[in-house]
Each structure stands twice: as structure tokens, then as C-alpha cells.
Amino acid sequence: MQNQKFYFECHSCGEIINGFEQWFEQGQKCPSCSSKWVDVRYHQNFSGIKTMINKKEGDAKSLFDYFDFLPLMDKENIVSEGEGIIPVDQWSFLEEYAKKEYKLDLTVLAYRNDLNPGTGTFKDVAAAMAASVLKEHGVKQYCVASTGNIANAFAHYLALAGISLAVFIPEDALQSNIAGVSCYGQRVFKVKGDYSLAKKLAAEYSQKHNILMSGGNIDPARVEGKKTQVFEWLRQLGYVPDVYVQALAGGTGPIAIDKGLTEIKDLGLVDKDPRYIMVQASGCDPMTAAWNKAKENNFPEGWENDFPIYDSPKTRIPTLANGNPQTFPIIGPLCKKTGGEIITFNEDLGTKIARLVAFETTVKIGPAATIAVGGFFEGLKQGIFKSGERILINIGEGVQRSPDLLDDMVYTSLEVGHIDECDPIDRQRFKETIWKPFTSK
């Protein structure tokens, strides 16, 4: 189809590609330099975004409210359940903690991706955008390698679009994630190895059967979907937070945020980039290791390409088990440019974080989200935050696909056989116990 709305520009050599049709025909790589990273450019001026971010809450429907600045030609191809229009909550209990324990006046916000209506994760906006693009181009078969969350989101939205999906997932993936894909009638290939092997087999499957494969963290559809969070912050808050905290496996989030900010930088809506605080789980933290090594050596030439590869990492949080961080050359410089950090949080404290958040807010967060919230505590310990900053924590998912974590969150249960064993209880009695792991510096 003739594309007069947007085009792709190769991030490496500047080659111009006429949208997804040409991109798919060329194997999702630049015809000149074979790079797989392209930026979507729009012919229309972004000044129209000002009207969209002034929408009232009841008038906002989904990420496709920003249709004029998304890589889709026809609204008839939209595949959506209302994802992307989720609240930004203020978590005063973390503000009070920072004030009491560290003498810092902070605004702490939680971006509630657990409330996305598709699968309750941050991946829903990316999957809805990808499904819409694939539907527009008549794609009937697709494949993806995933540690869990993107697999579920793609399985859900591609099923809505009538597209068959093959998912390659590591052997340590949560059974609930496998079930979440399979129940839609989508194929699961549970590989006998880690995420690296899953990606390898997915690529071979794609080539053997001539089936399109997701481009991963820099896939233009995924990036364009996730960039809309910038517009949503402006709509809800009127500003972009000073600090953005996210659990890190691959890092589409900061890549997309940077893309969204770049598009509106000349409109006077934002005066600076947020500092990116990326948080890895202690069981799989190659980007933290690479970042710390670079910092210790004062970021020598070529530092962004020097990162370790962990074979079959053992972690409690399989959705973050990316031992081969191919996006570090992007994420590392983004963190350095913005004065951010890449840190590690002890995943053994994940259940305690989940209990704390549920006790204080009634929000049941998922395993990866515990690492993001844990990163806030770790950031305080390391002196990363500054008084007066507005910090947004990306709550990447809810607990619904991790029944094991929900089971671990039980701590008030008593077995009884007689009514005399059943005394009334004040829930505030548990408060000291819940906070104890985090109140001694």
C-alpha cells in the first residue's frame, strides 16, 4: 500500500525504507547495511499531540488515541481492548519512607501496567500495536522468542486478530506463562535451554518456514506502541517524571521513551530527559556487571560493546532471565546520557516487596515488578535519588500469571480446630513485620 503517513530511517546508515511492507519484504533489516534498528518518522508535524494530551480522562480510550503518530494506515485494522490508558498512582507510603529513613522529599509515582486489560502487563501496548500492523499487512503466521510476558501478550492480541503464533520459550519459563499462550490455541515450543537458545530456534524457524519473527526490543511496532506512555504521562501529570525506574531484561521501555521524547522535543512540553534507573534481578544481571565495569574504568572507548554473556542464568524471575544483553549498547549510553544507573536488586527479597506493596496499597504486583519497586529501595541505599525529584516506577505486571508468588505472599494464615483459637486481629499489627526488611539501612 502507498504510505504517505510515515517511513523508516535506518538508525545506522540513514537509509529510507517505505514502511512495513518494504521492511517485511527485506527481512526486517536495512537493505544497505543490514541493521535491524530503524526509527519510524512521520510526515505530519507533532504539534497535534498537544490536543491529544489535553483529553479528559473519560475521553481517553486506548493508545490508539494517538493514531496520527502511530505506524498504522487504517483505523479498521486496530486490534485493541483499551490498553495504554492506565492510571499513574501516587504511592505516599514510599514518599514517607524516603523522608523518614533518608531525609529526602520525593514524589513517588507508580505507572499501573498491571491494569492493562489484555494480559495485565507492560507488554500489552506493544502487542496491540504489533497485532494491528500485522493485520493491516495480511500476516497470518508469526513467531516470537520470549521469557514469558511478551509471549502472553502477543498470543492474546494475535488471537484477537486471527493470526497464528509460534512462541519459543525457555525451559525454566513459568508454567502459568506457557498455559497463558497455549489456551488461545497458539503453539508453544518449550526449548531445552535458555532464552538465547529460544531466540536461536525462533530465528531458524522463521527462516525455514518463511514466517515473520518479532524484531525483539527494537522492533519498530513495539517501540512505537510503548512510546505512547510519554504522551500519557503528559496527559495525566502535565510533566515527564525526573526519574524513571524499570525492571530490566531487554529494555524496550527506555528505548521507546527516548523515541517519544525526541519526537516532541521542539514543542516546549518537556525540558529534559528523565534519568533512567534500570534494575536487574540478582539472578541475572549482566547489564549491571557491564555498567559497573565501564564506570570503574571511566567509560573507556568501546565500553558499550563490552558486556558478559550468562549461559542459562538461574533466577527466581524467568521473565527477566536475559543472559545475553544485546541491547546494552543502546541501554548503557541512554543511562549515561541522562545521568542514570543500572543496578541490581536482591531477588530473594521479591516476596517481601510484594507483601509490602499489597499491605500498603492493596495492589498485587508480579515478580518483575517487585524488582522495579526493589530498585527504589536500592536506589535510596546507593544515594541515587535527589530531594525534590519526581520518581516514576513502572509496575510492569500484576501477579495473575505467577501463582507461585501469590502462594509465597501468604503470611497471616493460622490452622485452627477450635473457636477459642480464633482471636480478633488488627491488621496494623503486621505493619512492623512487613516493613522490617527495609527499615535498617
ABEGO torsion letter per residue (X at the ends): XBBAABBBBBAAAGBBBBEAAAAAAAGGBBAAAGBABBBBBBABBAAAAAAAAABBAAABABAAAAAAABBBABAAABBBAGBGBBBBBBBAAAAAAAAAAAGBBBBBBBBBAAABAAAGBAAAAAAAAAAAAAAAAGBABBBBBBAGAAAAAAAAAAAAAGBBBBBBBBAABBAAAAAAAAAAGBBBBBBBEBAAAAAAAAAAAAAAAGBBBBAEAABAAAAAAAAAAAAAAAAAAGBBBABBBBBBAAGAAAAAAAAAAAAAAAAGABABBBBBBBBBBAABBAAAAAAAAAAAAGGBBGAAABBBBBBGBBBABAAABBABBAAAAAAAAAAAAAGBBBBBBBAAAAAAAAAAAAAAAGBBBBAAAAAAAAAAAAAAAAGABBBGBBBBBBBABBAAABAAAAAAABAABBBBABAAABBBBBAAAAAAAAAAAAABX
